[in-house]
C-alpha cells in the first residue's frame, strides 16, 4: 500500500475554498481566476518555471517558501520580482555569473522566438483558412441567427427558458416547497430528538408529581436547569446565516422557545411545591415522609422557609385540634351528665341510689370480681366520657408532637442546615421550634388543669379549701370513683412519660411533674370526698346477716373492713405509691415512696371514715334505722349458712341495740386493731395517738349504747325489787319466821330471765356483761332499800336474808366483785339492824329451817332459772363470776352467824 501524501499546497487550498487567507476575518467568496490574487498567479504556473532561467546552476525549493515569496520568485508568476528572484535563487552569484546568465537568458528568448516563427511559417495556410471560416460564419450569423431583431439569437432562447421556468415552477415549486418544509421538519425533529429530554421535561415533572416521585422530579428539574444555564446551544442549535439580522432573529426565537419550555417547567415545579407544602401541613404523614418533603423543598428553594412552614402549620394544627377535642369532649361530658342526673333525679333519693350501687359493688368486691365489674355505676358513662376526653386530648397531642420534636431536634442539630445556611430565608432561631413544643405542652396542662380545677397551691397547702368537684358525677359511688380516677391518672402518667421521652426541655419535665402532683392531690381530694360520703351512708348496707367468720357480728363489719382496705389501697396508688401507667402493667409491681402530705391525707380520711362508720352503727340502733323507716335495701344475693338474726324482730329497738353493741365489741377487739396495723405497715407510719383516740371513742359510744339498753332494763327490775322490799304491808320487825320466798323476788328473777332470753337470741357474748350490770344495779338497789328499814325482828332478819340469798345464789354466775361487795355490805346492814327480843334464843334451829326453805325453793325453781346456771362453756368464759359467787356465799354465812349471835 502506497504512502498517503499529506503535502498541501497553500495556493491550491485557498483557491479550492475561495478564500484570501487561511485565517479570514469574515466570510468571503473570492474567484482567483478573475481577480488578481497571489493564489491565482501561483496556480496558473506550470512546474517548468521552477528551473533556473539564467542557467548558472542555481536552485531553490519553493515548497518551503511562503505563498507571497513563492509568487515573487517564480518567473511564471504574474507577481514575479527579479530582485526577489536573485536574492532567493542566486544570492551568491558574481557579476560574471550574472553576465553569463543574461547571455543565457537572451539565447533562450531568441530560441523560443525562432520556434514560434517556424511554427507560424509552417502552419500559415491553416491560420488563414481558419480566419476566413470564422469571418464567414460571423457574417452569416449576424445576418440570420444573430440578427438584431432576434436579439442576437437570445430571444427565442429566452422565451423557451421563460416557458420552461414557468412550467418548472408549476411542476417543481410545490415539490421544492414541500421538500423545504420536510427539511425544516427533519431539522426540527432532529433538534427535538437531540433535546427531547428538555422539551419533555414539563410532562416528566408532572408525571413524577402525580406518582409521588418528588425526588425524581427534583433530579430532572436540576438536570434541565443545568442544561439551560450552561449549554443552551445544545438544546437548539443556532442558525448559520451570513445575515446578522437573521442570526439575531434566530437567537431570539431560540430564547423564546427555551423560555416557553422553561416556563412550563417552572409552572410544574410550582404545582409540585404547592403539593409538597400541602403535604407538609398534613399531620397524618409519617416522620420519614415529612423529612423527605422538607429535604425536597429545601433543595427547591433557598432558606429555611419549608421548616418554618412545617413548624407553624403543625403548631397551629396541634393547638387547634387539642382545643377542639377538649371543647367537644367537654360538651359531651356535660350532655351525658345532664342526662344521667335527670334519670337519677326521677328515680328518687340520691343517697339511696348511691347506697344501692355501693351494695352491688361490695358484693362484687367480696366475690373478687374484676375491677371493671366492681366499678359499675350509673355514673360510668360520665366517667367514661371524662376518660375519653383525657385520651382524646392526649392522643391529639401525641399524634403530631413526636414528629414535630424530632424534626425540631434535627433542625437544631444542623441536619437541614446544609441546604439553608446561606439562604435569605433565615430569620428565626431554631430554638423557637422548641418554644412551640413548649406551647403545646402548656396548652395540654392548661386544658387538663382547667377541667379538673388543678392548682399547685393545693399541694403546698393541704388545708386549702379546694373548688367543688363540679365536673365529676355526683351519683358515683366511691369504688367507681377510685377505679376511674386511677385510670385517668394512669392515662396522664402515660402521656407524661411519652412527652418526657421526647426530651423537649427541662422546663417541660418540670411542668409535667407539677401537673402530675396537682392531679394526684386533686384526685385524692375527690376520692376522700366520695370515701367519706359513702362511709356516712354505709349503714344502708347493713342487711342484718351474721358474719360467717364470727356469728356474734354481722357481715356489715366485714364489708366495712373490705371497703376501707380497698379505698386505702386506691388512695395509696393515687398518691404515687404504685405506677399506674400502662407500661408498668408488664413489669413487677414496685412500691414507690409516698410524700408525707399524701400519707397524712390518706390517714386522716381513713380515720374520719371510721368515725363515720361509728355514727352509722349508732344510727342503725336508733329509730332512724333503714329497717324502721322502711328504706332498707333489698339484698341482691341470698347468703348460705346459718343466720340466727333472721329469727329476730329487728324492728325492735332493743334487738338492734344488742346487735350493734355486739358489733361495737367486735370492732373494738378485732377489726380496728387489725386494720390500723395494716395501715401502719402499708404506709410505714405510727398512729398511736389516733389509735387510742379512736378506741376511746368506740368505747364511749359502746358504753352509751349499752347504757341506753341496760339501764331501762335494770330500772324495771329495780322497781320490782323496791316494791317488794318497801311494801307498806311488810313489817320487817313483826313479821313471823319465813316459810317461803315472797313473789316479788320471783317476778324480779323472771324479768331477768326475759332479759337473758333477749340477749342470748340477739348477742350472746353480751350476756355476762348485761346481766352482771343488771345484778350490780339490783344489789345497789337492794342495799338502798334495806337501809331504809330501821330494824329487823328475828323473822324479818331471816326473811331478808333468805330472799337476798336466793337472788344471790340464783344469779351467782353474774355477780361481779363489785356486786359481791355490795351484797356483803347488805348482809352486814341486815345484821346490824337486827333487834333481839326475848324468845329469840332458838336462832340455830330457825336458821336451819331457812336453809331448808332456800334449798327447796332452789330445787323447785331450777327449771325456771336454768338459764342462770353455770355451764362448762360459760365457766370457761367467766371464771371471775364463780369466784364472785364463792365470795358472796361466804359473806352469806357471816351475817347468819352474826344473826345467831
C-alpha positions in Angstrom: 0.0 0.0 0.0 1.5 3.3 -1.1 2.0 6.1 1.4 -0.5 8.8 1.5 0.6 12.3 0.5 -0.4 14.8 3.1 1.5 17.7 1.5 -1.0 20.5 0.9 -0.3 23.5 -1.4 -1.5 26.6 0.3 -2.4 28.3 -3.0 -4.4 25.3 -4.1 -6.2 25.3 -0.7 -7.1 29.0 -0.9 -8.4 28.5 -4.5 -10.4 25.4 -3.5 -12.2 27.2 -0.7 -12.3 30.7 -2.4 -10.7 32.5 0.5 -7.9 35.0 0.5 -6.0 33.6 3.5 -6.0 30.6 5.8 -7.5 32.8 8.6 -10.1 35.1 7.0 -11.6 37.7 9.4 -15.0 37.4 7.8 -17.0 35.3 5.4 -15.7 35.7 1.8 -16.0 34.1 -1.6 -13.1 35.1 -3.9 -12.7 34.0 -7.6 -8.9 33.6 -8.0 -9.3 33.3 -11.8 -10.8 36.7 -12.3 -9.2 38.6 -9.5 -5.5 39.5 -9.3 -4.6 37.3 -6.4 -1.4 35.6 -5.4 -3.1 32.2 -5.2 -4.4 32.7 -8.8 -1.0 33.7 -10.0 0.6 30.6 -8.4 -2.0 28.1 -9.6 -1.7 29.2 -13.2 2.0 28.5 -13.4 3.5 25.2 -14.5 6.2 23.2 -12.9 8.6 24.2 -15.7 9.1 27.6 -14.1 10.8 26.1 -11.2 14.1 25.7 -13.1 16.9 28.3 -13.3 16.2 30.6 -16.3 19.8 32.1 -16.0 21.4 28.7 -16.5 24.1 29.2 -13.9 23.1 26.3 -11.7 21.1 27.9 -9.0 18.1 26.1 -7.4 15.6 26.8 -4.7 12.9 24.6 -3.1 9.8 26.8 -3.5 7.6 24.3 -1.4 9.3 25.5 1.7 8.5 29.2 0.9 5.5 31.2 1.7 2.9 31.9 -0.9 3.9 35.6 -1.5 7.6 34.8 -1.6 6.9 31.9 -4.0 4.9 34.3 -6.2 7.8 36.7 -6.3 10.4 34.1 -7.1 8.6 32.0 -9.8 9.2 33.5 -13.3 5.8 32.3 -14.5 4.0 34.2 -11.8 2.4 37.5 -12.5 3.9 38.9 -9.4 7.5 37.9 -10.4 10.1 40.1 -8.8 13.7 39.9 -10.3 15.3 41.2 -7.2 13.5 38.7 -5.0 14.4 36.0 -7.6 18.1 36.9 -7.4 18.2 37.2 -3.7 16.4 33.9 -3.3 17.9 31.8 -6.1 21.4 33.4 -6.8 22.3 35.2 -3.5 26.0 34.4 -4.0 26.3 34.9 -7.8 29.2 37.0 -9.0 29.0 39.7 -11.7 30.5 37.3 -14.2 27.8 34.8 -13.4 25.1 37.3 -13.9 26.6 38.4 -17.2 26.7 34.8 -18.3 23.2 34.3 -17.1 22.0 37.3 -19.1 23.6 35.9 -22.2 21.9 32.5 -21.5 18.6 34.2 -20.9 18.8 36.1 -24.2 19.7 33.0 -26.1 16.7 31.2 -24.5 14.4 34.0 -25.6 15.7 34.0 -29.1 15.4 30.3 -29.3 11.8 30.5 -28.3 11.0 33.3 -30.8 12.6 31.3 -33.6 10.5 28.3 -32.6 7.4 30.4 -32.8 8.3 31.9 -36.2 8.9 28.5 -37.6 5.6 27.3 -36.2 3.8 30.2 -37.9 5.5 29.7 -41.2 4.7 26.0 -41.3 1.0 26.5 -40.4 0.3 29.9 -42.1 -2.2 28.5 -44.5 -4.1 26.9 -41.7 -4.3 30.2 -39.8 -5.6 31.9 -43.0 -8.3 29.2 -43.5 -9.4 29.4 -40.0 -9.6 33.1 -40.2 -11.7 33.1 -43.3 -14.0 30.5 -42.0 -14.6 32.4 -38.8 -15.3 35.6 -40.7 -17.8 33.9 -43.0 -19.5 32.2 -40.0 -19.7 35.5 -38.2 -21.3 37.3 -41.2 -23.8 34.6 -41.7 -24.8 34.5 -38.0 -25.0 38.3 -37.9 -27.5 38.4 -40.7 -29.5 35.3 -39.6 -29.3 33.7 -36.3 -27.6 36.6 -34.6 -29.7 39.3 -36.2 -30.6 42.3 -34.2 -34.3 41.5 -34.5 -33.8 38.2 -32.6 -31.7 39.8 -30.0 -28.7 38.1 -31.5 -30.5 34.7 -31.2 -31.1 35.1 -27.5 -34.9 36.0 -27.7 -36.1 32.5 -28.7 -33.9 31.0 -26.1 -35.2 33.4 -23.5 -38.7 32.7 -24.4 -38.1 29.0 -24.2 -36.3 29.5 -20.9 -39.2 31.5 -19.6 -41.7 28.9 -20.6 -39.5 26.2 -19.1 -39.2 28.3 -15.9 -42.9 28.7 -15.7 -43.5 25.1 -16.3 -40.8 24.2 -13.9 -42.3 26.5 -11.3 -45.7 24.9 -11.8 -44.3 21.4 -11.5 -41.3 21.6 -9.2 -42.1 24.7 -7.0 -44.6 22.7 -4.7 -42.2 19.9 -4.6 -39.4 22.1 -3.6 -41.5 23.9 -1.1 -42.6 20.5 0.4 -39.0 19.4 0.3 -38.1 22.6 2.2 -40.8 22.0 4.7 -39.7 18.4 5.1 -36.2 19.6 5.5 -37.3 22.0 8.2 -39.3 19.3 9.9 -36.4 17.0 9.7 -34.2 19.7 11.2 -36.8 20.4 13.9 -37.3 16.7 14.6 -33.5 16.4 14.8 -33.4 19.2 17.3 -36.3 17.7 19.3 -34.7 14.3 19.1 -31.5 15.6 20.3 -33.2 17.7 23.1 -36.3 15.7 23.7 -35.5 15.4 27.5 -35.6 19.2 27.8 -38.8 19.6 25.8 -40.5 16.7 27.6 -39.3 17.9 31.0 -42.7 19.6 32.0 -44.5 16.3 31.3 -41.9 14.3 33.1 -42.2 16.5 36.2 -46.0 16.4 36.1 -46.0 12.6 35.8 -43.4 12.3 38.7 -45.5 14.6 40.9 -48.7 12.6 40.2 -46.8 9.4 41.0 -45.4 10.9 44.2 -41.8 10.6 43.0 -40.8 14.0 44.0 -37.1 13.1 44.2 -37.2 12.1 40.5 -39.0 15.3 39.6 -36.3 17.3 41.5 -33.5 15.4 39.8 -35.0 16.1 36.3 -35.5 19.8 37.2 -31.9 20.2 38.3 -30.7 18.5 35.1 -32.9 20.7 32.9 -31.7 23.8 34.7 -28.1 22.8 34.2 -28.7 22.3 30.5 -30.5 25.7 30.2 -27.8 27.6 32.1 -24.7 26.0 30.8 -25.4 24.6 27.3 -28.4 26.3 25.7 -26.8 25.9 22.2 -27.0 22.1 22.5 -30.8 22.3 23.1 -31.5 24.4 19.9 -28.5 24.9 17.5 -28.0 28.5 16.4 -29.0 29.2 12.8 -26.0 29.7 10.4 -26.5 32.8 8.3 -24.4 35.5 6.8 -27.1 38.0 7.7 -26.5 39.3 11.2 -30.2 40.3 11.5 -31.3 36.8 10.5 -28.9 35.3 13.1 -30.2 37.7 15.8 -33.8 36.8 15.0 -32.9 33.1 15.2 -31.3 33.6 18.6 -34.4 35.5 19.8 -36.6 32.7 18.5 -34.4 30.2 20.3 -34.7 32.1 23.6 -38.4 32.4 23.3 -38.7 28.6 22.8 -36.5 27.9 25.7 -38.3 30.4 27.9 -41.6 28.9 27.0 -40.5 25.4 27.8 -38.8 26.5 31.0 -41.9 28.5 32.0 -43.9 25.2 31.7 -41.2 23.6 33.9 -41.4 26.3 36.5 -45.2 26.0 36.5 -45.0 22.3 37.0 -42.4 22.8 39.8 -44.7 25.5 41.4 -47.5 23.0 41.4 -45.2 20.4 42.9 -44.2 23.0 45.6 -47.8 23.6 46.4 -48.4 19.9 46.7 -45.4 19.5 49.0 -46.4 22.5 51.1 -49.9 20.9 51.5 -48.3 17.6 52.4 -46.0 19.4 54.8 -49.1 20.7 56.7 -50.7 17.2 56.8 -50.4 15.9 60.4 -51.2 12.3 59.3 -48.0 11.8 57.5 -45.1 9.9 59.0 -41.8 11.3 60.1 -39.9 9.9 57.2 -42.4 11.3 54.7 -42.2 14.7 56.2 -38.4 14.7 56.3 -38.3 13.8 52.6 -40.7 16.5 51.8 -38.7 19.1 53.7 -35.5 18.0 52.0 -37.1 18.3 48.6 -38.4 21.8 49.4 -35.1 22.9 50.8 -33.5 21.8 47.5 -36.2 23.5 45.6 -35.8 26.9 47.3 -33.2 28.6 49.4 -33.7 29.4 53.0 -35.5 27.5 55.8 -39.0 28.6 54.9 -40.2 25.0 54.5 -39.1 24.2 58.0 -40.9 27.1 59.5 -43.9 26.4 57.3 -44.0 22.9 58.8 -43.4 24.2 62.4 -46.0 27.0 62.1 -48.7 24.8 60.5 -48.1 21.9 62.8 -48.0 24.1 65.8 -51.3 25.7 64.9 -52.9 22.4 63.9 -51.9 20.7 67.2 -53.2 23.6 69.3 -56.5 23.9 67.4 -57.1 20.2 67.4 -56.4 20.0 71.1 -58.8 22.8 71.8 -61.5 21.3 69.5 -61.1 17.9 71.1 -61.3 19.3 74.6 -64.3 21.5 73.6 -66.3 18.7 72.0 -65.4 16.2 74.8 -66.4 18.7 77.5 -69.7 19.3 75.8 -70.2 15.5 75.6 -69.5 15.2 79.3 -71.9 17.9 80.1 -74.6 16.3 77.9 -74.1 12.9 79.5 -74.0 14.4 83.0 -77.3 16.2 82.5 -79.0 13.1 81.0 -77.8 10.9 83.9 -78.6 13.5 86.5 -82.2 13.7 85.3 -82.5 9.9 85.3 -81.2 9.7 88.9 -83.5 12.6 90.0 -86.5 10.9 88.5 -85.5 7.6 90.2 -85.8 9.1 93.8 -83.4 9.8 96.6 -79.8 10.2 95.5 -78.5 8.7 98.8 -80.5 5.5 98.4 -79.4 5.4 94.7 -75.7 5.6 95.6 -76.2 3.1 98.5 -77.8 0.6 96.2 -75.0 0.8 93.7 -72.5 0.6 96.6 -74.2 -2.6 97.8 -73.8 -4.1 94.3 -70.2 -3.1 94.2 -69.4 -4.5 97.6 -70.9 -7.8 96.6 -68.7 -7.9 93.5 -65.7 -6.9 95.6 -66.4 -9.7 98.1 -66.6 -12.1 95.2 -63.2 -10.9 94.0 -64.6 -10.0 90.6 -62.8 -7.7 88.1 -62.3 -4.0 88.9 -64.5 -3.1 85.9 -67.4 -5.0 87.4 -66.9 -3.6 90.8 -66.9 -0.1 89.3 -70.2 -0.4 87.6 -72.4 2.6 88.3 -74.9 4.9 86.8 -72.1 7.4 86.7 -70.0 5.2 84.4 -71.0 7.0 81.2 -69.8 10.3 82.7 -66.6 8.8 83.9 -66.0 7.1 80.6 -66.6 10.5 78.8 -64.1 12.1 81.1 -61.6 9.3 80.4 -62.3 9.7 76.7 -61.6 13.4 76.9 -58.2 12.8 78.6 -57.4 10.1 76.0 -58.6 12.3 73.1 -56.6 15.4 74.1 -53.5 13.2 74.9 -53.7 11.3 71.6 -54.3 14.5 69.7 -51.1 16.0 71.2 -49.1 12.8 70.8 -50.3 12.2 67.2 -48.1 15.0 65.9 -45.8 16.2 68.7 -43.2 13.4 68.4 -42.6 14.1 64.7 -42.6 17.8 65.5 -40.0 17.4 68.2 -37.9 15.0 66.1 -37.7 17.5 63.2 -37.1 20.3 65.6 -34.2 18.5 67.2 -32.7 17.6 63.8 -33.1 21.3 62.8 -31.3 22.5 65.9 -28.6 19.8 65.4 -28.0 21.2 61.9 -29.3 18.3 59.9 -31.1 20.6 57.4 -28.6 23.5 57.6 -26.5 22.2 54.6 -29.2 23.5 52.2 -30.4 26.5 54.0 -27.4 28.0 55.8 -26.8 30.6 53.2 -30.3 31.3 52.1 -32.0 34.6 52.5 -35.0 33.0 54.3 -33.2 32.5 57.7 -34.9 34.9 60.0 -35.8 32.9 63.1 -33.8 31.0 65.7 -34.1 27.2 65.5 -34.7 27.2 69.3 -38.1 28.8 68.6 -39.3 25.4 67.5 -38.6 24.2 71.0 -40.7 27.0 72.3 -43.6 26.0 70.0 -43.4 22.4 71.5 -43.4 24.0 75.0 -46.6 25.9 73.9 -48.3 22.6 73.1 -47.4 21.1 76.4 -48.5 24.2 78.3 -51.9 24.1 76.5 -52.2 20.4 77.4 -51.5 21.3 81.0 -53.9 24.2 80.9 -56.8 22.2 79.4 -56.3 19.4 82.0 -55.9 21.8 84.9 -59.0 23.8 83.7 -61.2 20.7 83.7 -60.0 19.3 87.0 -59.5 22.7 88.6 -55.9 21.8 89.4 -53.8 24.2 91.4 -50.2 24.0 92.6 -51.3 25.7 95.8 -53.4 22.7 96.7 -50.2 20.6 97.1 -48.5 23.3 99.1 -51.4 23.9 101.4 -53.2 20.8 102.5 -55.8 22.7 104.4 -56.8 24.9 101.5 -60.5 24.7 100.6 -60.3 23.4 97.0 -63.0 24.3 94.4 -66.0 21.9 94.4 -65.9 18.9 92.1 -68.3 20.3 89.6 -67.1 18.2 86.7 -67.4 14.9 88.5 -70.6 12.8 88.6 -72.5 13.2 91.8 -74.1 9.7 91.6 -70.8 7.8 91.5 -70.0 5.5 94.5 -66.5 5.7 95.9 -65.3 2.4 94.4 -66.3 3.5 90.9 -64.7 6.9 91.6 -61.5 5.3 92.7 -61.4 3.0 89.7 -61.8 5.7 87.1 -59.5 8.2 89.0 -56.8 5.6 88.8 -57.5 5.0 85.1 -57.4 8.7 84.4 -54.2 9.2 86.4 -52.7 6.2 84.5 -53.6 7.9 81.2 -52.0 11.1 82.4 -48.9 9.2 83.5 -48.6 7.5 80.1 -48.9 10.9 78.4 -46.3 12.5 80.7 -43.9 9.6 80.1 -44.3 9.8 76.3 -43.7 13.6 76.3 -40.7 13.3 78.7 -39.2 10.7 76.3 -39.1 13.4 73.7 -36.6 15.4 75.8 -38.0 18.7 74.8 -36.6 20.8 77.6 -36.1 20.6 81.4 -38.9 23.2 81.8 -41.3 20.7 80.1 -40.3 18.0 82.5 -40.8 20.3 85.5 -44.2 21.5 84.3 -45.4 17.9 83.7 -44.2 16.8 87.1 -46.2 19.7 88.6 -49.2 18.6 86.6 -49.0 15.1 87.9 -48.5 16.2 91.5 -51.5 18.6 91.2 -53.6 15.8 89.6 -52.7 13.4 92.3 -53.6 15.9 95.0 -56.9 16.8 93.3 -57.8 13.2 92.8 -57.0 12.4 96.4 -59.5 15.2 97.4 -62.1 13.7 95.1 -61.5 10.2 96.4 -61.6 11.4 100.0 -64.9 13.2 99.4 -66.5 10.2 97.9 -64.9 8.0 100.6 -66.3 9.9 103.5 -69.7 10.4 101.8 -70.1 6.6 101.3 -68.8 5.9 104.8 -71.6 8.1 106.2 -74.3 6.2 104.2 -72.6 2.8 104.5 -75.1 1.9 107.2 -77.7 1.3 104.4 -75.7 -1.8 103.5 -76.5 -3.4 106.9 -78.6 -6.5 105.9 -78.6 -8.0 109.5 -76.9 -11.1 108.3 -74.5 -12.8 110.7 -70.8 -12.9 109.7 -69.6 -16.3 108.5 -66.4 -15.8 110.4 -67.9 -14.6 113.7 -71.6 -15.2 114.4 -71.6 -12.5 117.1 -71.1 -9.8 114.4 -72.8 -9.0 111.2 -71.4 -9.1 107.6 -71.6 -5.3 107.7 -68.3 -5.2 109.6 -66.6 -7.5 107.1 -67.8 -5.3 104.3 -66.7 -2.2 106.2 -63.2 -3.6 106.6 -63.0 -4.6 102.9 -64.3 -1.2 101.9 -61.6 0.5 104.0 -58.9 -1.7 102.6 -60.0 -1.1 99.0 -60.2 2.7 99.3 -57.0 3.0 101.3 -55.2 1.0 98.6 -56.7 3.3 95.9 -55.6 6.3 97.9 -52.1 4.9 98.2 -52.0 4.2 94.4 -53.3 7.7 93.6 -50.6 9.2 95.8 -47.9 7.6 93.7 -47.3 4.5 95.7 -47.7 2.4 92.5 -47.0 3.3 88.9 -50.5 3.4 87.2 -49.2 3.8 83.7 -49.9 1.1 81.1 -46.3 0.3 80.6 -46.0 -0.6 84.3 -48.5 -3.4 83.9 -45.9 -5.6 82.2 -43.4 -5.1 85.0 -43.4 -6.5 88.5 -45.3 -4.2 90.9 -43.0 -1.9 92.7 -44.0 0.4 95.6 -42.7 3.9 95.4 -42.2 6.2 98.4 -45.3 8.4 99.0 -44.9 12.0 100.0 -45.8 12.8 103.6 -48.6 15.2 102.6 -50.4 12.4 100.8 -49.8 9.9 103.7 -51.4 12.4 106.1 -54.3 12.9 103.8 -55.0 9.2 103.3 -54.5 8.5 107.0 -56.9 11.3 108.0 -59.5 10.1 105.5 -59.2 6.5 106.9 -59.7 7.7 110.5 -62.6 10.0 109.5 -64.3 7.2 107.6 -64.0 5.0 110.7 -65.7 7.7 112.8 -68.4 7.9 110.1 -68.9 4.1 110.4 -69.3 4.5 114.2 -72.0 7.1 113.6 -73.7 4.8 111.2 -73.7 2.0 113.8 -75.3 4.2 116.3 -77.9 5.2 113.8 -78.7 1.6 113.0 -79.7 1.1 116.6 -82.0 4.1 116.6 -85.5 4.6 115.2 -83.9 6.2 112.1 -82.5 2.8 111.1 -83.5 2.0 107.5 -85.2 -1.2 108.7 -87.6 1.0 110.7 -88.0 3.8 108.2 -88.6 1.0 105.5 -85.7 2.3 103.4 -83.7 -0.8 103.8 -82.0 -2.1 100.7 -83.2 -5.4 99.3 -80.4 -8.0 99.5 -79.2 -8.8 95.9 -78.0 -12.3 96.8 -79.0 -14.9 99.3 -76.4 -15.9 101.8 -75.8 -19.6 102.5 -75.2 -20.7 106.1 -77.0 -20.1 109.4 -78.3 -16.7 110.2 -79.7 -16.5 113.7 -80.6 -12.9 113.2 -83.3 -13.9 110.7 -85.4 -15.2 113.5 -85.4 -11.9 115.4 -87.7 -8.9 115.1 -85.2 -6.4 114.0 -87.7 -3.6 114.2 -87.4 -3.9 117.9 -85.0 -1.2 119.1 -83.6 -3.4 121.9 -82.7 -6.2 119.5 -81.0 -3.8 117.1 -79.1 -2.2 120.1 -77.8 -5.6 121.2 -76.7 -6.5 117.7 -75.0 -3.1 117.2 -73.3 -3.3 120.7 -72.0 -6.7 119.7 -70.7 -5.2 116.5 -69.0 -2.5 118.6 -67.4 -5.1 120.7 -66.1 -7.0 117.6 -65.0 -3.7 116.1 -63.1 -2.7 119.1 -61.4 -6.1 119.9 -60.6 -7.3 116.4 -61.3 -5.2 113.3 -60.0 -1.8 114.3 -56.6 -3.1 115.7 -56.2 -5.2 112.6 -56.9 -2.6 110.0 -54.9 0.0 111.9 -51.9 -2.3 112.0 -52.3 -2.9 108.2 -52.5 0.8 107.6 -49.3 1.4 109.7 -47.5 -1.3 107.9 -48.6 -0.2 104.4 -47.8 3.5 104.9 -44.8 3.0 107.2 -46.2 5.2 109.9 -47.2 5.1 113.5 -50.6 6.5 114.7 -50.6 5.6 118.4 -52.4 8.8 119.3 -55.1 8.4 116.7 -55.5 4.7 117.6 -56.0 5.5 121.3 -58.4 8.3 120.5 -60.4 6.1 118.1 -60.6 3.2 120.6 -61.7 5.6 123.3 -64.4 6.9 121.0 -65.5 3.4 120.2 -65.7 2.6 123.9 -67.6 5.8 124.7 -70.2 5.1 122.0 -70.3 1.4 123.1 -70.9 2.4 126.7 -73.5 5.0 125.8 -75.4 2.5 123.6 -75.1 -0.3 126.2 -76.3 2.0 128.9 -79.3 3.0 126.7 -80.2 -0.6 126.6 -79.4 -2.0 130.0 -80.4 0.9 132.3 -84.1 0.8 131.4 -84.0 -3.0 132.0 -82.2 -2.6 135.3 -84.6 0.2 136.3 -87.6 -2.0 135.7 -86.0 -4.9 137.7 -85.1 -2.4 140.5 -88.7 -1.2 140.6 -90.0 -4.7 141.2 -87.4 -5.2 143.9 -88.1 -1.9 145.5 -91.8 -2.5 145.7 -91.2 -5.9 147.3 -88.7 -4.6 150.0 -90.5 -1.4 150.8 -94.1 -2.8 150.7 -96.2 -0.9 153.2 -97.8 -4.1 154.2 -94.5 -5.6 155.2 -93.4 -5.0 158.8 -89.8 -6.3 159.0 -89.8 -6.2 162.8 -93.1 -8.0 163.5 -93.1 -10.4 160.5 -93.0 -14.1 161.6 -90.4 -16.5 160.5 -90.5 -17.2 156.7 -92.0 -20.3 155.2 -91.5 -19.3 151.6 -90.0 -16.6 149.4 -92.3 -13.8 148.5 -93.5 -13.4 144.9 -91.7 -10.1 144.2 -88.4 -11.9 144.1 -89.8 -14.4 141.6 -91.0 -11.5 139.5 -87.6 -9.9 139.6 -85.8 -13.0 138.5 -88.4 -13.9 135.8 -87.8 -10.4 134.4 -84.1 -11.1 134.3 -85.0 -14.4 132.5 -86.6 -12.3 129.8 -83.5 -10.1 129.5 -81.4 -13.3 129.4 -83.5 -14.7 126.6 -83.4 -11.5 124.6 -79.7 -11.0 124.9 -79.0 -14.7 124.2 -81.0 -14.6 121.0 -79.5 -11.3 119.7 -76.0 -11.1 121.1 -75.0 -13.9 123.4 -71.5 -12.6 124.0 -73.1 -9.6 125.8 -75.0 -11.9 128.2 -72.4 -11.8 131.0 -71.9 -8.0 130.6 -75.6 -7.3 130.5 -76.8 -9.4 133.4 -73.7 -8.5 135.5 -74.6 -4.9 135.1 -78.3 -5.6 136.0 -77.3 -7.7 139.0 -74.9 -4.9 140.1 -77.8 -2.4 139.9 -80.1 -4.8 141.8 -77.5 -5.2 144.5 -77.2 -1.5 144.8 -80.9 -1.0 144.9 -81.4 -3.8 147.5 -78.8 -2.2 149.7 -80.5 1.2 149.3 -83.9 -0.3 150.1 -82.9 -2.3 153.1 -81.1 0.7 154.5 -84.5 2.4 154.8 -85.6 -0.4 157.2 -84.9 0.8 160.7 -84.9 -2.6 162.5 -85.5 -6.2 161.9 -87.0 -8.8 164.1 -86.0 -12.4 164.1 -88.5 -13.2 161.3 -87.6 -10.1 159.3 -83.9 -10.7 159.5 -84.3 -14.3 158.4 -86.8 -13.4 155.6 -84.5 -10.6 154.2 -81.5 -12.9 154.4 -83.5 -15.7 152.7 -84.7 -13.6 149.8 -81.4 -11.9 149.1 -79.5 -15.2 149.4 -81.9 -16.8 146.9 -81.3 -14.0 144.5 -77.6 -14.2 145.1 -77.3 -17.9 144.6 -79.6 -17.9 141.5 -77.7 -15.1 139.8 -74.3 -16.1 141.2 -72.9 -16.5 137.7 -73.3 -12.8 137.1 -72.3 -11.4 140.5 -69.3 -9.2 139.9 -66.8 -8.4 142.6 -68.5 -5.0 142.9 -71.9 -6.6 143.3 -70.5 -9.2 145.8 -69.1 -6.3 147.9 -72.4 -4.6 147.8 -74.2 -7.8 148.9 -71.7 -8.2 151.8 -72.5 -4.7 152.9 -76.2 -5.5 152.6 -75.8 -8.6 154.8 -73.9 -6.6 157.4 -76.6 -3.9 157.3 -79.3 -6.6 157.9 -77.3 -8.0 160.8 -76.7 -4.6 162.3 -80.4 -3.7 162.1 -81.4 -6.9 163.8 -83.1 -6.2 167.1 -83.0 -9.2 169.5 -86.1 -9.8 171.6 -86.9 -12.4 174.3 -87.7 -15.7 172.8 -85.1 -15.4 170.0 -82.7 -17.9 171.6 -83.5 -20.7 169.2 -81.6 -18.9 166.3 -79.8 -22.0 165.1 -82.9 -24.1 164.6 -84.6 -21.2 162.8 -81.6 -20.8 160.6 -81.7 -24.5 159.7 -85.3 -24.0 158.7 -84.4 -21.1 156.4 -81.7 -23.2 154.8 -84.2 -25.9 154.1 -86.6 -23.4 152.6 -83.8 -22.0 150.4 -82.8 -25.4 149.2 -86.3 -26.5 148.5 -87.0 -23.3 146.6 -83.9 -23.6 144.6 -84.9 -27.1 143.6 -88.4 -26.0 142.8 -87.3 -23.1 140.6 -84.4 -25.0 139.0 -86.1 -25.3 135.6 -87.4 -21.7 135.6 -84.0 -20.3 136.3 -81.9 -22.9 134.5 -80.6 -20.2 132.2 -78.7 -18.6 135.1 -77.0 -21.9 135.9 -73.3 -22.0 135.3 -72.3 -24.2 132.3 -68.9 -25.6 131.3 -68.8 -23.3 128.3 -69.8 -20.4 130.3 -67.5 -21.2 133.2 -64.5 -21.1 130.8 -65.6 -17.5 129.7 -66.4 -16.2 133.2 -64.1 -17.7 135.9 -64.4 -14.4 137.7 -68.1 -14.9 138.2 -67.5 -18.1 140.0 -65.1 -16.5 142.3 -67.6 -13.7 143.0 -70.2 -16.3 143.8 -67.9 -18.2 146.2 -67.1 -14.9 147.9 -70.7 -14.0 148.2 -71.6 -17.4 149.6 -69.0 -16.9 152.3 -70.4 -13.5 153.0 -73.9 -15.0 153.3 -72.8 -17.2 156.2 -71.3 -14.3 158.1 -74.5 -12.4 158.6 -76.2 -15.6 159.6 -73.6 -16.3 162.2 -73.9 -12.7 163.3 -77.7 -13.1 163.4 -77.2 -16.1 165.6 -75.2 -14.1 168.0 
